[in-house]
């Protein structure tokens, strides 16, 4: 199908109660929604990851001024051709960051459009499904004014257990002493049958990370996520084998060019590229193939609106187990449960959560319908 137009919907909403993580406060939830319109009027939708402190206009400007003129009139089925040409176009001024973030949302929209054109979910177009449902873990535990920690975190953790989650990820990075007490308190509350992860958002030095990891060995944390800045490959190598827990990172890895260096160095146990920022379906499938060639796990980072969630669900459903065996360690899907004014409203509650799992939709494309009223209601003028 020929591509007739590309629209960029920048939407944002203030949080009634702002929240904090290791890098500061979040006051708004924003999204860059990319709409690719085919010649018959069918629309495909994608999303560019918008971190809590990221201005959504950055990715929008990349699409409008750099990518859109190159894509109008092209065949949507030439999705990899389009990806490579756009990457090459932006190579002199953006091999990472905003350039790839913007390209990711556009790529997802193309796959969604192609799925609708062919009457197939994206996971089938990517090679088929290895699973019809994916175990989800709850991400939350952001700090809020007026709350007491770890007491209020324990209450939040128990609420996720009541919802049926079998795993959850704590937001950490609030000094080593505070983090150690925090993780211990939640582990004591939920028991050892619940997977517990901790995300530090690049808050520490190697020395501080080492102290936390060693002192929390009895708590059997499933994985420690991003304890160090993403530039510190040597640091990750130094801490990786200190613990029986996995070391994870990757939300700030962009394309196969970036991940290959990490794999070559053997720096991580779990790689976490974000489909809405690391390259979309086209590139993240290649990143997954590279991790498979190193016999290493890939479990995507997910933090955005319902479009990001639906697209990531299709992607994870298409990932082979690494390695293939009769009782594999299955990839998990991050399910953000923090405050978000339009996360599920945007997709008309189009994903099903049941007994700790997200069910992969069989509808065409990424499997959800977009609520245009939400696009208009939260539009940034």
Order of alpha helices (4+ residues) and beta strands (2+ residues): beta-beta-beta-alpha-alpha-alpha-alpha-alpha-beta-alpha-beta-alpha-beta-alpha-beta-alpha-beta-alpha-beta-alpha-beta-alpha-beta-beta-beta-alpha
